[in-house]
């Protein structure tokens, strides 16, 4: 199973061709994303990203629904990194 996460396009770096790239924001974290499949995306659009590649555009209402679902998983079903706040890192 693959999981694509919605992110907001905040800056285009290269818009044309196979090397299209944009900066995409995920809940305040920005990453470079390959955009060759969705070069029609505009600033402020949401795109679904899997493995660093934007695979489709998504409307903001659907993106918000996905964010809410992921947040709920985190609270209800133990969706976490495995570290708690009171866990200290090993030297």
PyMOL commands that set and color helices and strands:
alter all, ss='L'
color gray80, all
select helices_A, chain A and resi 17-19+36-38+60-76
alter helices_A, ss='H'
color red, helices_A
select strands_A, chain A and resi 5-14+21-26+29-34+46-50+53-58
alter strands_A, ss='S'
color yellow, strands_A
deselect
rebuild
show_as cartoon
